[in-house]
Amino acid sequence: MEDKNRISATEVEEANAVNKISNPGDSAENQLVSPEQRSETPKSRKKIIALLLLLVFLVAGGAIYALLIRKPSVQTSINNDKPAPAQSVKAPKYASSLVFQSNSDDTSTILSITDLNGDVKHSLKVSSNSASYSPVYADSGVILLEGDSVVLANKDSTAFTRLGNDGKAQDVPAALTGILGGSAHVDTASLSHVITSNGEMFGIETSPKADSFRLVALDLSKGTTSTLLSATLLAPKPSLYGPIQILNVSADDTKVYVLASNAQLSGSTVPNFAILTVEVKSKKFTVNALPDTFNESNTAVSKDGKFLAYYTTESDGKGYSTIQTHILNVATQKDTVVDMEGLGTSGGSHDISFSPDGAYVSVVGRYAADAKKAGMALQVISVASKKIVHQVDLPGVQNIITSIGWSADDSMLYTNNSSTTGVYDTTKESAHSYNPVKDKTVDYPASLGRLISVLNYYE
C-alpha cells in the first residue's frame, strides 16, 4: 500500500508545469522536485564541479604549453629578422706629426717628432756620420712630398733610414740604396717627386741617359721595387720633369696621380698634358686630358683627383712677369683663375699644393723685383670661393718662404727667414703653421730646430 503523503513523479511534473506557467521568471531552484531528485542533486553538482575544475585545468595547461613552445607571431618574426645593431667601430683618425732637426754639437744632430702644437713626443740622436740627415734629395732640389714617414739619408747617400711618427727609425734595405742615392752618384738611376704612403715610396725613376722613365713603388720594409707605369718621350721636346711626374696619392693609398706630357705609355700616347690615375694593384690607368692653357710647372692635384691647381706666367707690360693661379675641375674642365695679388717667379720646392681634404690650395711665389715690393709671399686659397683667405708676406730679396706641407687638420706648415739684413741666414729660419678653418697661427720655438717634414697617417 502506497504512502498517502508520498507525491508521485507525475504529480511533481504537473506541479512544475503549472508553476512554470504561473511564474515563468522563477529559477530552477524554486521548482518542485521529488525526494528522489533531491537526493541525486548533490551528486550531480559534484560531477559538474569536477568537470569545471578539469576544464579549467586543461585550459590553463594549454595556455602554459602554448607560451612555452608556440612560434612567434608574424610581427615578432619580422622584428627578429631585423639585423642586430652594428657594433660601434671606431673609425681610423687621420693625424699628423712634425719632424724637426737641430744640431746638439759638432758630432751629432737631434731629430724631434712633435704634435701640431710643437710638444715633443719622440726624439732621436744621430751619430756624426749622419749629421747631415735631411729628407731624401733635399739638397739636390728634388721634391719630397709629405707622407706617413720621412726617409733620411747619411751625408754621402749610401745609407737610408725611414723614420715613422712613433719615433722609431728603421733601416731601409740595402737593395734600395742604388735608386735612393741615384741623384748623388754618376751613371745611376735617380728618383724624383717621391711620396711615402702606407710603408711604400712612390716616385719617378729616370735612367742614367734620361731616355726612359718609370713610375715605381718601393717597399721600404722589404726592399723590393715594382713598376706601375713605363714611359718614353715621343720626341726630343723640352720638358721640365720628363714625360711623367708624380703629383699625389689618393687618401686610401690605392691610386697614384701622375702628370704626363709628350709621352709614349703602355698602349697609349699623350701628346699634350693629361692627368693619369694609376691603380696601384692592377697597374691600370685612365687618362684625363688637360686644356691647352695648362702649364706643366708647379702643379698639384687633390687627393680625390677632382681638382687640379696650377699657375701660368703673364707679362705685366712693365718688364715683369706675374703668375696667375688656376683651379681646374678635372671632370668638367672648368678652369677658374683665382682673384689674387699677382706674384712673380716661383720660389721654394712646394710651390703649390692641396690640403688633404682638397678644400684649400697653398701657393708660394716671389714678388716682382721692383722698388715697391721685394720678397716672397705664401697665399692660402679657398677652392670653393676661389679667393685668397690668408697671405703671409716676407720682405727682403734674399729671404725665403718654403711651404713644408699640409697637416691632417688643414694647417699649412711653412718656414721663413726673418733676417733683417736681407741676406739669407739659416740660423734665423723659423717654423709656423696657419689653419684657415680656425684662422689660427702657431709659431714654433726656435729650440726645436729646422722643420723638415710633415707626417700624415691614420691611427
Summary of the structure (lengths in Angstrom):
residues: 459
radius of gyration: 43.1
end to end distance: 116.8
largest distance: 159.3
contacts: 1377
relative contact order: 0.09
helix: 18%
strand: 41%
